[in-house]
Amino acid sequence: MREYNITVVETNNPTILKFEANHFLVKDNYEYKNIDEAKESPLAQQLFYLPFIKTVYISGNFIAMERFDIVEWNDVKDEVAQNLVEYLNSGAPVVLESNATKKVPITVYAEVTPNPSVMKYVANKAIVPGVFEFKNIDEAKNSELAKQLFHFPFVKEVFFDQNYVSITKYDMAEWNEVSMELREFIRAFLSDGKEVVSVDASQATKEGSTTSTEPQPQDETSQQIINILDEYVKPAVASDGGNILFQSYEEESKTVNVILQGACSGCPSSTFTLKNGIETMLKNMLGDKVNEVVALNG
């Protein structure tokens, strides 16, 4: 029998918290606004007995919950996570999928980014548990969606994060010629309930794969830089379809090295963003500890 554990993951919405399991829970995607809607999900029904639960989302390997303002997640998240662990390990069903009727229709919309070579395709649900970047089809062995996208000759790179796909194209094609085709292809893939990334790839993210997470240095300044990037920079670049990873801090030269991913990689405005945004912020917050921020790619 599988043993479940839960990892609590914050989202960009402070009222919504994700509780990720180490095994997949359901094949499809479900959203419940109240206990009556949740009649096909014994787990969601139990969660609605908590007076602060507003909405329950169940998809893939996670349960996400939106709370009412009567509580803060910090006060209740550990108790909720423990309740989920106990429920899942009891063997009780998450969703009675054969009878379930509350599947969430999949919608995908295209969103331009500051990088003219990159288009962001946003889904109305979470599609991956972390950040994944694929520079070519060989790197995409753990992602069926990425592999299929590389079959389009104009697709250069594929980047996944939370609920969106950022696609970098070659100059051979214009977005007004191919964007609608890509959007419908991604929507159809998600509507079929297929895995965007494999369980192995998802687990690698949690265990610190170098393709999705940055190293965890021990020195105090590096940790301060990571905290600043996580709190102030990553949400902004994610909204533009990209990501920034801390790579290293050189104490002697006071240089911060970062890696840009997705729409940020190779973006004409990325140099301006680094120098006038990130570099200025780090200098203001860390004083003479930072002299320069350098992107190792793009």
C-alpha positions in Angstrom: 0.0 0.0 0.0 1.3 3.5 -0.9 2.4 5.7 1.9 1.4 9.4 1.3 3.1 12.5 2.5 2.2 16.1 1.8 4.3 19.1 0.9 2.8 22.6 1.5 3.4 24.9 -1.4 2.5 28.6 -1.5 1.0 30.2 -4.6 0.9 33.8 -5.9 -2.5 34.1 -4.4 -2.2 34.4 -0.6 -5.7 32.9 -0.1 -4.8 29.7 -2.0 -2.4 27.1 -0.7 -1.4 23.9 -2.5 -0.9 20.6 -0.7 1.2 18.4 -3.0 1.2 14.6 -2.5 4.1 12.3 -3.4 1.8 10.2 -5.6 -0.8 11.1 -8.2 -4.3 11.3 -6.7 -6.7 11.7 -9.7 -6.6 11.5 -13.5 -8.8 14.6 -14.1 -9.3 18.0 -12.7 -12.0 19.0 -10.2 -13.2 22.2 -8.6 -15.8 22.4 -5.8 -17.3 25.6 -4.5 -19.3 24.0 -1.7 -20.2 20.7 0.0 -23.1 20.0 -2.3 -21.0 20.2 -5.4 -18.5 17.9 -3.8 -20.9 14.9 -3.5 -18.6 12.8 -5.8 -15.5 13.6 -3.7 -15.5 12.2 -0.1 -12.2 14.1 0.5 -13.5 17.5 -0.6 -16.7 16.9 1.4 -14.6 16.4 4.5 -12.5 19.5 3.8 -15.7 21.6 3.7 -16.4 20.8 7.3 -13.5 23.2 8.0 -15.3 26.5 8.3 -12.5 28.5 6.5 -12.5 26.5 3.3 -14.0 28.4 0.4 -13.0 26.3 -2.7 -11.3 23.0 -3.2 -9.3 22.1 -6.3 -8.1 18.5 -6.9 -5.8 17.8 -9.9 -3.0 15.4 -10.6 -0.9 15.1 -7.5 -2.2 18.0 -5.4 -5.1 19.5 -3.6 -5.4 23.3 -3.6 -7.7 25.1 -1.2 -8.9 28.7 -1.2 -9.7 30.1 2.3 -12.0 32.7 3.7 -10.4 35.6 5.5 -11.4 34.4 8.9 -8.0 32.7 9.3 -4.5 32.9 8.0 -2.9 29.8 6.3 0.1 30.0 8.7 -2.3 29.2 11.6 -3.9 26.1 10.1 -1.8 24.8 7.2 0.1 22.2 9.3 -3.2 20.8 10.8 -4.7 20.6 7.3 -1.7 18.8 5.9 -1.7 16.3 8.7 -5.4 15.7 8.1 -4.8 15.1 4.5 -2.0 12.6 5.2 -4.2 10.7 7.6 -7.1 10.6 5.1 -4.9 9.5 2.1 -3.2 6.8 4.1 -6.5 5.5 5.3 -7.2 4.3 1.7 -10.4 6.3 1.4 -11.2 7.6 -2.1 -10.3 11.1 -3.2 -12.8 11.4 -6.0 -15.3 8.8 -7.2 -14.0 9.4 -10.7 -16.3 6.9 -12.5 -19.3 9.1 -11.4 -17.7 12.5 -11.2 -19.4 15.3 -13.1 -17.5 18.3 -11.9 -14.5 18.2 -14.2 -13.1 21.6 -14.9 -13.3 22.6 -18.6 -9.8 23.4 -19.8 -9.2 26.9 -21.2 -5.9 28.3 -22.5 -5.2 31.8 -23.6 -2.2 33.3 -25.2 -0.3 36.2 -23.5 2.5 38.3 -25.0 5.7 38.7 -23.1 8.4 41.4 -23.1 10.4 38.9 -25.2 9.1 39.1 -28.8 10.4 35.5 -29.4 8.3 34.1 -26.5 4.6 33.6 -26.1 3.0 32.6 -22.8 0.0 30.1 -22.9 -1.9 30.3 -19.6 -4.2 27.5 -18.5 -7.1 27.8 -16.0 -5.5 25.2 -13.7 -2.1 24.2 -12.4 -0.4 21.9 -14.9 3.0 21.2 -13.3 4.3 21.0 -9.7 7.4 23.2 -10.3 9.6 24.8 -12.9 10.8 22.9 -16.0 12.9 24.1 -18.9 13.6 22.2 -22.1 16.1 23.6 -24.6 15.6 20.7 -27.1 13.7 17.5 -27.6 16.4 15.4 -26.0 16.0 17.3 -22.7 12.2 16.7 -23.0 12.3 12.9 -22.4 10.2 13.3 -19.2 7.6 15.6 -20.7 5.2 14.3 -23.4 3.8 17.8 -24.0 7.3 19.3 -24.5 8.3 16.5 -26.8 5.2 17.0 -29.0 5.7 20.8 -29.0 9.2 20.3 -30.4 7.7 18.5 -33.4 6.6 22.0 -34.5 9.6 23.1 -36.6 9.4 26.7 -35.3 9.5 25.7 -31.6 13.0 26.5 -30.2 12.5 26.1 -26.4 9.7 25.1 -23.9 9.3 26.3 -20.4 6.7 25.2 -17.8 5.8 26.9 -14.5 2.6 26.3 -12.4 -0.3 27.0 -14.8 1.5 28.2 -18.0 3.7 27.2 -20.9 6.2 29.7 -22.4 7.3 28.8 -25.9 10.3 30.4 -27.6 10.1 30.3 -31.4 12.7 30.5 -34.2 12.5 33.6 -36.5 11.1 31.5 -39.3 7.6 31.9 -38.1 5.5 34.9 -36.9 3.2 34.6 -33.8 0.2 35.7 -35.8 0.7 32.7 -38.0 1.2 30.0 -35.4 -0.1 31.2 -32.0 -3.7 29.9 -32.4 -2.5 26.5 -33.6 -0.2 26.2 -30.5 -2.9 27.4 -28.1 -5.4 24.8 -29.4 -2.8 22.0 -29.4 -1.9 22.7 -25.7 -5.6 23.0 -24.8 -6.4 19.7 -26.4 -3.5 18.0 -24.7 -4.6 19.2 -21.3 -8.2 18.4 -22.0 -7.3 14.7 -22.6 -6.0 14.6 -19.0 -2.5 13.7 -20.1 0.5 14.2 -17.8 2.5 17.3 -18.7 5.6 16.0 -16.9 6.2 12.5 -15.7 6.2 11.4 -12.0 10.0 11.0 -12.2 10.4 14.6 -13.4 8.1 15.9 -10.7 10.0 14.0 -8.0 13.3 15.3 -9.4 12.0 18.8 -8.8 11.3 18.1 -5.1 14.8 16.4 -4.7 16.7 19.4 -6.2 17.2 18.7 -9.9 19.6 21.2 -11.4 17.2 21.8 -14.3 14.5 23.2 -12.0 15.9 24.4 -8.8 19.0 26.4 -7.7 21.7 25.2 -5.4 21.2 25.9 -1.7 24.4 27.6 -0.5 25.3 27.9 3.1 26.8 31.4 3.4 24.5 34.1 4.8 24.8 36.6 1.9 23.8 34.0 -0.7 20.8 33.0 1.3 19.8 36.6 1.7 20.0 37.0 -2.1 17.9 33.9 -2.7 15.3 35.2 -0.3 15.1 38.6 -2.0 14.8 37.0 -5.4 12.1 34.6 -4.2 10.0 37.4 -2.6 10.5 40.3 -4.9 11.7 39.2 -8.3 10.3 35.8 -9.1 6.6 36.7 -9.0 7.3 39.6 -11.4 9.3 37.6 -13.9 6.8 34.7 -13.7 4.0 37.1 -14.7 6.1 37.7 -17.8 6.5 34.0 -18.6 10.0 33.5 -17.2 12.0 32.6 -14.1 15.3 33.6 -12.5 17.5 31.2 -10.6 20.3 32.1 -8.2 23.5 30.4 -9.4 26.4 31.8 -7.3 27.8 34.7 -5.3 31.4 35.7 -5.7 32.4 37.3 -2.4 35.6 38.8 -3.6 34.1 40.6 -6.6 30.7 41.0 -5.0 29.1 39.5 -8.2 25.8 37.7 -8.2 25.4 35.2 -11.0 21.9 34.2 -12.1 20.3 32.1 -14.7 17.3 33.4 -16.7 14.7 30.9 -18.0 11.6 31.0 -20.2 10.7 34.4 -21.6 13.6 36.1 -19.7 16.3 34.1 -21.4 17.5 36.0 -24.4 15.0 38.8 -23.9 16.2 42.2 -25.3 15.0 43.9 -22.2 16.6 41.4 -19.8 19.8 43.5 -19.5 17.8 46.5 -18.6 15.9 44.5 -16.0 19.0 43.1 -14.5 20.9 46.4 -14.3 18.0 48.8 -13.4 15.8 46.4 -11.5 17.4 43.4 -9.8 20.9 44.9 -9.4 19.6 48.1 -8.0 17.3 46.3 -5.6 20.1 44.0 -4.3 22.4 47.0 -3.8 19.7 48.9 -1.9 18.9 46.0 0.3 22.3 44.5 0.9 24.5 47.6 0.6 28.1 47.1 -0.3 27.8 43.3 -0.4 26.7 43.5 -4.1 28.5 45.2 -6.9 27.0 43.6 -10.0 24.4 41.1 -11.2 25.4 38.9 -14.2 23.2 36.6 -16.2 25.0 33.5 -17.3 22.6 32.9 -20.2 20.7 35.7 -22.0 
